[in-house]
């Protein structure tokens, strides 16, 4: 199939890949299909920088991926995750109505300590407000790469009255929130570093150490202070937003499906006992695999980014008789992949049992492929995020009873579920 060019060539063609097979075929052959990072991002809202993978940032990439966020390296953050999960539990038991506040603090506290080495002091800490505002900015700004600004970047400089786009209006309103996300924690972390009280295990510490050492010796650096600031800020917003949203979707389904909740509770009680709280070491216990199924089902049932973050083709290509021009935005439709009835029975149903192996009496359905992206732009923080969700759900399930609220007549109130179309989807 061919595409003719005329006036329509001003528009970049969008290809939505809906089948898992197509995704793997396209992205696995990087030698034939060298897709770059992604289209330019959010020119007004502020570009939350991704960890670079191209020269001259090879050192930067190695540091962030190999020493901070690999499956093995995130183990060093377990104590932080466990501590914050228990803090969330304490808040919920003392002030049950503030359970959302507790979970928001949990998600924010972990990534703030990991990225910048900053510890939250209380539930009213300014960084919680900063994270919440940034979540509003990214969560309601439309799907990544899908706004009018992504297709016509020059419109970012056009007055709103001339191009009355909601995306432009939203970006101009919430752009300062993204700027605060960059400025406040970075300034505090830099001060701690210079005062000699910074947490050495944080992401930002070795980067600042390397940069300032080279700078003092007159040696060149492979990255700038702006790179350090931007990448740490990306960890902050991406980690807090997605962890909070995933946890909330999990709790929603535990409320809607009490059978699943009690099955998980019994599993934890029988395996761990009732004389201690779960730890992340317990995650390796095969007897607790059902909790992993719950988390994987959360990701499949409501993927945080249904169309993912787009990639872009570097050259013309043909796939299955479809012509893909150079510059095409390529989306992987995570939502459709998780709704493929050839793979998932009753895909709209939240059912962790679908992953139970066939030999154990289950359907043996596979985990969803690609919820964290593909290729070079796969989410580097996925291992940290999954561990955070696991420990907070395990802690709450093993200690707290979850049930729907009731009205003045004692009737259960059904939760009202809404999802946005931004970087993460829970509202």
C-alpha positions in Angstrom: 0.0 0.0 0.0 1.4 3.4 -0.9 0.6 6.9 0.3 0.4 9.8 -2.1 1.9 13.2 -1.2 0.4 16.6 -1.6 -0.9 19.1 0.9 -1.4 16.1 3.3 2.3 15.6 3.4 2.5 18.5 5.8 1.0 16.1 8.4 3.1 13.4 9.8 1.5 10.1 9.4 0.7 8.1 12.5 1.0 4.4 12.6 -0.7 2.6 15.6 0.7 -0.9 16.1 -2.1 -3.0 17.7 -0.7 -6.5 17.6 2.1 -7.7 19.9 3.7 -9.6 17.1 4.1 -6.4 15.0 5.6 -4.6 17.9 8.3 -7.2 18.5 9.0 -7.5 14.7 9.5 -3.8 14.3 11.4 -2.9 17.5 13.5 -6.0 17.9 15.3 -5.5 14.5 17.1 -2.3 15.5 19.7 -2.8 12.8 17.0 -2.5 10.1 14.8 0.0 12.0 17.0 2.4 13.9 14.2 4.2 15.8 15.5 7.3 17.7 14.4 8.3 21.2 11.0 9.8 20.3 9.4 13.0 18.9 10.2 16.3 20.6 8.2 16.6 23.8 6.0 19.3 25.4 7.6 22.5 24.2 5.5 24.8 26.4 4.8 22.5 29.3 8.5 21.9 29.7 10.5 18.9 28.4 11.0 16.5 31.3 14.2 15.1 29.9 14.7 11.4 29.3 17.9 9.6 30.1 20.0 10.1 27.0 21.4 7.1 25.1 23.4 8.7 22.3 27.0 10.1 22.2 28.3 12.0 24.0 26.3 10.7 26.9 27.4 7.0 27.1 28.8 7.5 30.5 25.6 9.1 31.6 23.6 6.2 30.2 25.8 3.6 31.8 25.6 5.3 35.2 21.8 5.7 35.2 21.0 2.3 33.8 23.7 0.0 35.2 24.3 1.6 38.6 20.9 2.9 39.6 18.0 1.2 38.0 18.9 -2.3 36.9 17.0 -5.2 38.6 20.0 -5.9 40.8 21.0 -2.4 41.6 17.6 -1.3 42.8 17.9 -3.7 45.7 19.9 -1.1 47.6 16.7 1.0 47.8 14.7 -1.7 49.5 15.1 -0.3 53.0 13.7 3.1 51.7 10.7 1.4 50.1 9.9 -0.7 53.2 10.3 2.3 55.5 8.0 4.4 53.4 5.4 1.6 53.1 5.3 1.3 56.9 5.0 5.1 57.2 2.0 4.9 54.8 0.5 2.1 56.9 1.0 4.1 60.1 -0.8 7.1 58.6 -3.7 5.0 57.4 -4.2 3.3 60.7 -4.1 6.6 62.6 -6.1 8.7 60.1 -8.0 6.3 57.8 -9.7 9.1 55.9 -6.2 10.3 54.8 -5.3 7.1 53.0 -4.9 8.8 49.6 -2.6 11.4 51.3 -0.6 8.5 52.8 -0.2 6.8 49.4 0.7 10.0 47.7 3.4 10.6 50.2 4.6 7.0 49.8 5.1 7.4 46.1 6.7 10.8 46.3 9.0 10.0 49.2 10.6 7.0 47.5 11.5 8.7 44.2 12.5 11.9 46.0 15.0 10.0 48.1 16.2 7.9 45.2 16.6 10.8 42.7 17.7 13.7 45.0 18.5 12.2 48.4 15.8 14.3 50.0 13.7 12.9 52.9 10.1 14.1 53.4 9.6 15.6 56.8 5.8 15.3 57.0 2.5 14.9 55.1 2.5 18.6 54.3 6.0 18.8 52.9 6.3 21.2 50.0 7.6 18.4 47.7 4.3 16.6 47.9 2.5 19.7 46.6 5.2 20.0 43.9 4.7 16.4 42.8 0.9 16.7 42.9 1.0 19.8 40.6 3.4 18.1 38.2 1.1 15.1 38.1 -1.8 17.3 37.2 0.4 18.9 34.5 1.5 15.7 32.8 -1.7 13.6 33.6 -4.0 16.0 31.9 -1.9 17.2 29.0 -3.0 14.6 26.5 -1.2 11.5 25.3 2.6 12.0 24.7 3.3 12.9 21.1 -0.4 13.3 20.2 -1.1 17.0 20.7 -1.2 19.7 18.1 2.1 21.1 19.4 3.8 17.8 18.7 2.9 18.0 15.1 3.4 21.7 14.6 6.0 22.9 17.2 6.0 26.5 15.9 2.5 26.9 17.3 4.1 27.1 20.8 4.9 30.7 20.0 1.5 31.6 18.6 -1.0 33.5 20.8 -3.7 31.3 22.4 -6.5 33.4 20.9 -5.2 32.6 17.4 -4.9 28.9 18.0 -7.4 28.0 20.8 -6.0 24.6 21.6 -6.8 23.1 25.0 -3.3 21.5 24.9 -1.7 24.9 24.6 -3.9 26.4 27.3 -3.1 23.6 29.7 0.6 23.8 29.0 0.8 27.5 29.5 -1.1 27.2 32.8 0.9 24.3 34.2 4.3 24.9 32.7 5.5 26.7 35.9 4.7 23.5 37.9 7.1 21.5 35.8 9.7 24.2 36.3 9.3 24.1 40.1 9.8 20.3 39.9 13.2 20.9 38.4 14.3 23.8 40.5 13.3 23.1 44.1 14.7 19.6 44.8 17.8 20.2 42.7 18.6 23.4 44.6 18.2 21.5 47.9 20.2 18.5 46.7 23.0 20.7 45.4 23.2 22.6 48.8 23.3 19.3 50.7 26.1 18.1 48.4 28.2 21.3 49.0 27.5 21.1 52.7 28.7 17.5 52.8 25.4 16.0 54.1 24.0 14.5 50.8 22.9 10.9 50.6 25.6 9.1 48.6 23.1 6.4 47.4 21.0 8.9 45.5 21.0 9.1 41.7 22.2 12.7 41.7 25.1 12.3 44.0 27.7 10.5 41.8 26.7 12.7 38.9 27.3 15.9 40.8 30.5 14.4 42.3 31.8 13.6 38.8 30.8 16.9 37.3 32.2 19.1 40.0 35.4 17.1 40.3 36.0 17.5 36.5 35.0 21.1 36.6 37.5 21.9 39.4 40.3 20.2 37.5 39.4 21.9 34.3 38.4 18.6 32.6 35.6 18.3 30.2 32.3 16.7 31.2 30.1 14.4 29.1 27.0 16.1 30.6 25.9 19.4 32.0 24.3 20.4 35.3 21.1 20.9 33.3 21.3 17.3 32.2 21.7 16.2 35.8 18.8 18.4 36.9 16.5 17.3 34.1 17.1 13.6 34.4 16.7 13.6 38.2 13.4 15.6 37.8 12.2 13.0 35.2 12.8 10.3 37.8 10.9 12.3 40.4 7.7 13.0 38.3 7.7 9.7 36.4 8.2 7.6 39.5 5.8 9.4 41.9 3.0 9.7 39.3 3.0 6.2 38.0 3.6 4.5 41.4 0.7 6.4 42.9 -1.6 5.7 40.0 -0.8 2.0 39.8 -1.3 1.6 43.6 -4.7 3.4 43.4 -5.9 1.2 40.5 -4.8 -1.8 42.6 -6.8 -0.7 45.6 -9.8 0.1 43.4 -9.9 -3.4 42.2 -9.3 -4.9 45.6 -12.4 -3.0 46.7 -14.4 -4.1 43.7 -13.3 -7.7 44.0 -13.2 -8.7 47.7 -12.6 -12.4 46.7 -9.2 -11.3 45.2 -8.4 -9.3 48.3 -9.1 -12.2 50.7 -7.2 -14.6 48.5 -4.2 -12.4 48.7 -4.6 -11.8 52.4 -4.8 -15.6 53.1 -1.7 -16.2 51.0 0.3 -13.6 52.9 -0.9 -14.9 56.3 -0.1 -18.5 55.5 3.3 -17.7 54.0 4.7 -14.9 56.2 2.5 -15.2 59.3 1.0 -12.5 61.3 3.9 -11.6 63.6 5.8 -9.4 61.1 5.2 -7.2 58.1 6.2 -8.2 54.5 9.6 -7.2 53.2 10.9 -7.1 49.6 12.9 -10.3 50.3 9.5 -12.0 50.5 8.8 -11.1 46.9 11.2 -13.8 45.8 9.1 -16.5 47.5 7.2 -18.5 44.9 4.3 -19.0 47.4 3.6 -15.3 47.1 3.3 -15.3 43.3 -0.4 -14.4 43.4 0.5 -10.8 44.5 2.7 -10.6 41.4 -0.3 -11.7 39.3 -2.4 -8.9 40.8 0.2 -6.3 39.9 0.6 -7.6 36.4 -3.2 -7.5 36.0 -3.3 -3.9 37.2 -0.8 -3.1 34.4 -2.8 -5.0 31.8 -6.3 -3.9 32.9 -5.4 -0.2 32.9 -2.0 0.5 31.4 -0.7 3.9 32.5 0.1 5.0 29.0 -2.4 3.2 26.6 -0.5 4.3 23.5 2.9 4.5 25.1 5.5 7.1 24.2 5.8 7.3 20.4 9.0 6.5 18.5 9.8 7.9 15.1 11.1 6.2 11.9 14.5 7.4 10.6 13.9 6.2 7.0 11.2 5.0 4.7 10.2 1.4 5.3 7.6 -1.1 4.2 6.0 -3.6 6.6 3.4 -6.1 5.5 2.8 -4.0 2.4 2.3 -0.9 4.5 4.5 2.0 3.5 6.0 3.8 6.6 7.5 7.1 5.5 10.5 8.6 7.2 9.4 10.8 10.2 6.3 8.7 11.0 5.3 8.6 14.6 5.1 4.9 15.6 2.8 4.1 18.6 2.6 0.7 20.3 -1.0 0.3 21.4 -0.6 -1.1 24.8 -4.3 -0.9 25.5 -5.2 -3.0 22.4 -2.5 -5.5 23.1 -4.0 -6.1 26.6 -7.4 -6.5 25.1 -6.5 -9.1 22.5 -9.2 -11.8 22.9 -6.9 -14.3 21.2 -4.6 -14.0 24.2 -6.8 -12.9 27.1 -10.2 -14.4 27.9 -12.7 -11.8 29.0 -10.1 -9.0 28.7 -12.2 -6.3 30.3 -12.5 -8.4 33.5 -9.9 -7.8 36.2 -8.7 -11.3 36.9 -5.3 -12.1 38.3 -6.1 -15.8 38.1 -5.6 -15.7 34.3 -1.8 -15.9 34.9 -1.9 -19.1 36.9 0.0 -21.8 34.9 -2.0 -24.4 33.1 -0.3 -27.2 35.1 -1.7 -25.6 38.2 -5.2 -25.4 36.9 -5.1 -21.9 35.4 -5.2 -20.5 31.9 -1.5 -19.7 31.7 -2.1 -16.4 30.0 1.1 -14.3 29.5 2.0 -11.1 31.1 1.4 -8.0 28.9 4.4 -7.2 26.9 5.5 -3.6 26.6 3.7 -1.8 29.5 7.0 0.1 30.1 7.9 0.7 26.5 10.3 -1.0 24.1 13.8 -0.7 22.9 16.2 2.0 24.0 13.4 4.1 25.5 12.0 1.4 27.8 11.4 2.8 31.2 14.7 2.5 33.1 12.8 2.8 36.5 10.5 -0.1 35.9 12.2 -2.4 38.4 12.1 0.2 41.1 8.4 1.0 40.4 7.2 -2.6 40.5 9.1 -3.2 43.7 7.4 -0.1 45.3 3.9 -1.2 44.2 4.6 -4.7 45.5 5.7 -3.7 49.0 2.9 -1.1 49.6 0.2 -3.5 48.4 1.7 -6.4 50.4 1.9 -4.2 53.5 -1.7 -3.0 53.2 -3.3 -6.3 52.2 -1.7 -8.1 55.2 -2.8 -5.5 57.8 -5.7 -3.4 56.6 -9.3 -4.4 55.9 -10.6 -2.9 52.6 -14.3 -2.3 52.0 -16.5 0.1 50.2 -17.7 3.2 52.1 -21.4 3.2 53.2 -24.0 5.9 53.1 -26.2 7.1 56.0 -28.5 4.1 55.4 -25.6 1.6 55.5 -25.7 0.9 51.8 -22.3 0.5 50.0 -21.2 3.4 47.8 -19.8 2.3 44.5 -16.5 3.9 43.6 -16.7 6.5 40.8 -13.9 5.6 38.3 -12.4 8.2 36.0 -9.3 8.1 33.9 -7.3 10.8 32.1 -5.5 10.7 28.8 -2.1 11.9 30.0 1.2 10.4 31.0 -0.6 8.4 33.7 -4.3 7.7 33.7 -5.8 7.5 37.2 -7.8 10.4 38.5 
